[in-house]
Amino acid sequence: MSFISKSKEILQKLQGLSLETRKIILWAVVIIMAIILIWVWLKLGESRLEKFDKEFNTFQSKVGDSFNKESKEVMDTLKN
């Protein structure tokens, strides 16, 4: 059987069910899809935060190094 014929068969079975049963199936599918989308959204957010953290640490180390060099030069100048 092809995908289209199986889909039509499933739709016919669903149409034969009572309204209450169809509503329950609809809400179950909606809830499952929402859970999947929230999980994907959280995973993407987690990876973005990890990437941001790595970039921030790199930036912080570069800024910290240049700040330490400049402050050392100022202190050396003040001592002389």
NORKAGI-V60329 format. One record per backbone hydrogen bond with DSSP energy under -0.5 kcal/mol. NH is the residue of the N-H (numbers start at 1). CO is the residue of the C=O. E is the energy in kcal/mol with one decimal. If there is no record, write none. Layout:
BEGIN
nh=NH co=CO e=E
nh=NH co=CO e=E
END
This chain:
BEGIN
nh=6 co=2 e=-2.1
nh=7 co=3 e=-2.4
nh=8 co=4 e=-2.3
nh=9 co=5 e=-2.0
nh=10 co=6 e=-2.4
nh=11 co=7 e=-2.5
nh=12 co=8 e=-2.3
nh=13 co=9 e=-2.0
nh=14 co=10 e=-2.5
nh=15 co=11 e=-2.5
nh=16 co=12 e=-1.2
nh=17 co=14 e=-1.2
nh=22 co=18 e=-2.2
nh=23 co=19 e=-2.3
nh=24 co=20 e=-2.2
nh=25 co=21 e=-2.4
nh=26 co=22 e=-2.6
nh=27 co=23 e=-2.7
nh=28 co=24 e=-2.2
nh=29 co=25 e=-2.3
nh=30 co=26 e=-2.5
nh=31 co=27 e=-2.5
nh=32 co=28 e=-2.3
nh=33 co=29 e=-2.6
nh=34 co=30 e=-2.3
nh=35 co=31 e=-2.4
nh=36 co=32 e=-2.3
nh=37 co=33 e=-2.6
nh=38 co=34 e=-2.6
nh=39 co=35 e=-2.3
nh=40 co=36 e=-2.5
nh=41 co=37 e=-2.5
nh=42 co=38 e=-2.5
nh=43 co=39 e=-2.4
nh=44 co=40 e=-2.5
nh=45 co=41 e=-2.2
nh=46 co=42 e=-2.5
nh=47 co=43 e=-2.3
nh=48 co=44 e=-2.2
nh=49 co=45 e=-2.4
nh=50 co=46 e=-2.3
nh=51 co=47 e=-2.2
nh=52 co=48 e=-2.6
nh=53 co=49 e=-2.6
nh=54 co=50 e=-2.2
nh=55 co=51 e=-2.4
nh=56 co=52 e=-2.9
nh=57 co=53 e=-2.5
nh=58 co=54 e=-2.1
nh=59 co=55 e=-2.7
nh=60 co=56 e=-3.1
nh=61 co=57 e=-2.3
nh=62 co=58 e=-2.1
nh=63 co=59 e=-2.8
nh=64 co=60 e=-2.7
nh=65 co=61 e=-2.3
nh=66 co=62 e=-2.1
nh=67 co=63 e=-2.6
nh=68 co=64 e=-2.4
nh=69 co=65 e=-2.0
nh=70 co=66 e=-2.4
nh=71 co=67 e=-2.7
nh=72 co=68 e=-2.0
nh=73 co=69 e=-2.2
nh=74 co=70 e=-2.3
nh=75 co=71 e=-2.4
nh=76 co=72 e=-2.4
nh=77 co=73 e=-2.4
nh=78 co=74 e=-2.4
nh=79 co=75 e=-1.9
nh=80 co=76 e=-1.4
END
